[in-house]
Amino acid sequence: MTVATPATTTTTTTTTTVAPTTTTVPGATTTVAPTTTTVPGATTTTVPGATTTTVPGATTTVAPTTTTVAPTTSSSSVVPVYDLALVKLLVSEGPFMAGGEVEFSLLVRNQGDVTANLIEVTDTLPAGMSLADGNAGWVASSDGRSAVFTSTDALAPGETLTVPLVLVLDDASLGAYANVAGISDDDGDDKDSSTGPGTDDPVVDQTDGSGLDVDQVPGDEDDSDIAVFTVPPASIGDRVWSDLDGDGIQDDNEPGVPGITVILEKVVDGVQIEVASTVT
């Protein structure tokens, strides 16, 4: 009796391995893991995340590719803003008469985020007006047509400098009077204005302080402003009475006074000139 010997099958496994490749780009690193190729007969273990591609006759396993991106850091700087605004307000309510004083208030607001340490304001006086005595800090020009106020006190962002100004109405016969004030010098580079004693841009009379917070008129530099008032034409009447209660109104018990000569005058260059006269 003859016993047959079991057949033996030998499987030869050939493995080819490609070394890992690393690519580095500024800001990022890419690493490609080894590639393994197994000839038929080999046992393939698939690692979670790996990709296994089976080709008839061979099995190729590609390990996952890992890409590491370096964190990106960005920075920005805030540019300081230097911005001053000026509004000139008429304080006196009138009536305005020759020889009388007219009071104004100049307000300078720091609209920026940089402290201002020098502010010079120039007020250009209209014809028929002059600088009154006792204006603290104001210096009149040699011809008397302008006056300058200088402040070296620190004006922090959001703060307002208030400067009073009193003028004398020397000639009340000119009708309308426009008094111009502007920031003529400072210690910064204003973002929306150019300093100077006068202005070439459109000028709007700001009658309240809202212009200090919002630049209301496109093209109108916010570092200058005008204040306008009007003296209506005077006329001479023919009635004189004894104003017993001093209210300026003739009451029934306040008799008229006849035979009084009334003279209307105007002031020209400091000299009173008669315009008209009448007798009651």
PyMOL commands that set and color helices and strands:
alter all, ss='L'
color gray80, all
select helices_A, chain A and resi 209-212
alter helices_A, ss='H'
color red, helices_A
select strands_A, chain A and resi 15-18+21-25+28-32+35-38+51-55+58-62+66-69+84-90+101-110+119-124+129-131+138-140+146-151+160-169+176-186+224-230+261-268+271-279
alter strands_A, ss='S'
color yellow, strands_A
deselect
rebuild
show_as cartoon
